[in-house]
Amino acid sequence: MPHDDFWDLVSKHVDVYRGYPVSTTASSLVLDNGKEVPTDILLAGTGWDSTIHFLSPEQKRHLGIPHHSEEDIQKDRMAWQTLTDEANKQITNEYPILARPILGNDITPARLYQGVAPLADSSLVFLGKVRLPNGFFGAEAQAIWTTAYWDGHVNIPPPEEARRKVAYMNTFSRRRYPLSRGDGLNFHKDLIWYIDALLSDVGLSSHRKGWWVDSDEPFLLNDLRDCRDEYLAKYNAKAVE
């Protein structure tokens, strides 16, 4: 939305196929009418549906996508429970106000680094799994983070540290918002913190207006308008037309 060429790009360079995706091959998306659509990159816009139907249970476990907890392999279930217990202890020590009962849930959270990247496959990202009060703002920041991640400018920590960070974020979300659904990350009152975390990973500023103005004016999508040029300048990259 903040880019001048957005609508021209969509109207002139997008082909529309109507059908329901049922599976994938190494180079295509298979629709329910049997048609195979050649595919280099798949962007799955599933809306509010947290399940991705064309992924098998094994793929969901591998990628850290929400699934029924009983589908977890026992070894993985125990490992994540240990990390969750550690995160619970750390969070309740740091924030005693969050030391309250939380509802059980039979759906696993999204086990994604920064709520975006699977720990087991760097060729995939899942955007929009984090619930924020401003979806456009979150989408823009996640797109910037993903660009840097696939450009090699964001490094995920070693596996054990990354798993601890994921467990901490998921546990904090459940304690901070105990009545919300547990299959994703919820940061309804933590938009600025989450945006700052993503842009900090990339090495960009959050484009705040200044400490005095920040307290009186909303944080708008347009505040990220300079991030593209800042990114290109920082990494000596060239814009892709």
TAUR-V435555 format. One record per pair of residues at least 6 apart in sequence whose C-alpha atoms are under 7 Angstrom apart, sorted by the first residue. I is the first residue (numbers start at 1). J is the second residue. D is the distance in Angstrom with one decimal. If there is no record, write none. Layout:
I,J,D
I,J,D
//
This chain:
2,222,6.4
2,225,6.6
19,31,5.6
19,32,6.1
19,33,6.7
20,31,5.2
20,32,5.3
21,29,6.8
21,30,5.8
21,31,4.4
21,32,6.1
21,54,6.6
22,30,5.9
22,31,5.6
22,32,5.9
22,54,5.0
23,29,6.4
23,30,5.3
23,54,5.1
24,30,5.6
27,38,5.9
27,39,5.4
27,40,6.4
28,36,5.8
28,37,5.2
28,38,4.3
28,39,4.5
29,36,5.5
29,37,5.1
29,38,6.6
29,39,6.3
30,36,4.5
30,37,6.4
51,66,7.0
60,67,6.8
61,72,6.8
62,120,6.6
63,118,5.2
63,120,6.2
63,121,6.9
64,110,5.7
64,111,4.5
64,112,6.2
64,118,6.1
65,110,5.0
65,111,6.5
66,107,6.2
66,108,5.0
66,109,5.3
66,110,5.1
66,183,5.6
67,107,5.4
67,108,5.5
68,106,5.7
68,107,4.5
68,108,6.2
69,106,5.4
69,107,5.5
69,108,5.5
83,164,6.1
83,167,6.0
84,167,5.6
84,168,7.0
84,171,6.5
87,167,6.6
87,168,5.0
87,171,6.4
88,171,6.5
91,172,6.8
92,98,5.9
92,99,5.0
98,175,5.8
98,176,6.5
102,175,6.6
102,178,5.5
103,178,6.7
105,182,6.4
107,182,6.7
107,183,5.7
108,183,5.8
109,170,6.7
109,182,5.9
109,183,4.3
109,184,5.2
110,183,6.2
110,184,5.3
111,118,7.0
111,166,6.1
112,118,4.8
112,119,6.5
112,166,6.4
113,119,6.7
113,162,6.9
113,166,5.7
115,129,6.5
115,130,6.0
115,185,6.9
116,125,5.5
116,126,5.1
116,127,5.7
117,124,6.7
117,125,4.7
117,126,6.4
118,124,6.9
118,125,6.6
127,142,6.8
128,139,6.7
129,184,5.8
129,185,6.6
130,184,6.2
130,185,4.7
130,186,5.9
131,185,6.0
131,186,4.8
131,187,6.0
131,188,6.6
132,138,6.8
132,186,6.6
132,187,5.5
132,188,4.8
132,191,6.2
133,188,5.2
133,191,7.0
136,221,6.9
137,221,5.2
138,195,7.0
141,195,6.2
141,198,6.7
141,199,7.0
145,198,6.0
145,199,6.7
145,202,6.2
148,154,5.7
148,202,6.3
149,155,7.0
153,202,6.6
154,201,6.2
154,202,6.0
156,162,6.7
170,185,6.3
173,185,5.9
173,186,5.6
173,187,6.7
174,182,6.7
177,186,6.9
196,206,5.7
199,205,6.5
199,206,6.3
207,223,6.0
207,224,6.4
208,214,6.9
232,238,6.3
//
